Amino acid sequence: MLLVKTLLLVIHGRVQGVFFRDSMQSEAQRLAVAGWVRNRSDGTVEAAVQGEAAAVDAIVRWAHRGPQHAQVTHVDIAPDGGSYSRFEVIG
């Protein structure tokens, strides 16, 4: 049985207006990670990610870099109790 890991991420830096959400959705689908991603009014991007532990760890590493034009300064990581079946851009 695979260990499922679920985390809530808040990504800080230049992360809006750089295709962060769409890029993260593509990466999540590639890694078979479920959850969601959205822009927040404070300029950060928030995401819930759920899947096999190694895949979630991989998308967390990706979130620290982001897409080409992003400048991620740091990522807050907390446990999340949600249950997700696919990855979507919301908000």
Protein Blocks (a to p, Z undefined) as FASTA:
>chain_A
ZZddddddddedjfehnlmmmmmmmmmmmnopacdddddfkopacddddddfklmmmmmm
mmmnopmklccfbdcddddfbdcfbdcdeZZ
